[in-house]
Amino acid sequence: MRTERILLRVGTDRVGRIGDLEVTRVATAEAVSADEWHTLLGPDGFYSSREWIRSLELAHGPDPVIVARTGDGIAGLAPTWGGDPADRELFSLGALTDGLAGPWDRPFLWIGGRRATANAVPCVSGTGRAAVLHALVTEACAEARDRGAAGVVWPYLPGPAARELAESAPGARALLQTADAILHVPSDGMEGLAANARREDRTKWRRELRAFEAYGGVVEWRSLADVDTDRVAELVAGTRTRYGAAGGVEWMRRVLAAQHTAGVARAAVVCLARYGGRVGAAAVFYRHHDWLYGRYWGAEEKVPPFTYYVLTHYAAVDWAAAHGFRRIHLSVSAWEAKVRRGARLYPLAMALVSADGGPDLVSNFDIAAHNDRVAGSWRKRFRSRPDALDASWEEWF
């Protein structure tokens, strides 16, 4: 495979060739048409979609997007951002590598959606895919060098995607990170989910729904365009603040306004909890193919009991089933609670490579030991519920 990289500058974009591919670093996602972008994504790619990336740019400022093309058209994309040094958990390489030695205190170039905990690799399938992945990683390393970064990290990827990226370039590695929670939606909704659940789980669900309703809680579904977005912003910002997250009401208003401008709000639906004549809680979901993505949650401190689970799980399953959605993406954290309410866990991993393309970041031996340790911890954590772990974990055991 030819890896020679030839670079020239055209306006504000940097255009070059890697092998037989034209590789461009464009200043904004707006430089790529929505139709082209969408051809590269499947159902698991919402947080890598053009609309989502564009909304992040409008809310937080633009970052370059790496674009690979063949003579037949677009072949691959890699949105970039600079990381979030203030986040000591979800976007700290020191935390994500779980004690593995490395230059994690140095800057890295991050690939994927800004603060996305579920990324995809927008790339063509079939013949030529490996060359496109190689070109994207090579150009990302060049961007990292230009920024003075130690390397490139493409985090929160499905396990097979991280492994594929690691095989695409010399020195690249795949590190197991955590687990993604996804709920498979039966065509008959909660009735079908309950029919195949453990009795103790089924009993818990029914008890929680009764408690919510006894308190006067009522569920209502609306499109994001048809709700009071200021109220949604207040609820989400208030909950974020209570749990120590940065950003207040104005920040959340800016995020939602950017989503309206970028068009991603057209995919958004909001599950509201009303009680006593007022909206007390809101869960915001996004529709993508036949997946429903849960993203934002906000509630007053005093709401009907179990409102969180009613809105994000029980009501969501029935709504998804009625509207043809087959998976609900619940994302990271609170895995035990999500598993007890029907979710299945999938491995999430990162692709990591030194900016100079060398193997000096982490050795193969250390990577293997890390992956074995992390995989084993998830097996142990759910040893009483082995069916909670998807079969794709076998690649890491």
Order of alpha helices (4+ residues) and beta strands (2+ residues): beta-beta-beta-alpha-alpha-beta-beta-alpha-beta-alpha-beta-alpha-beta-alpha-alpha-beta-alpha-alpha-beta-beta-beta-alpha-beta-alpha-beta-alpha
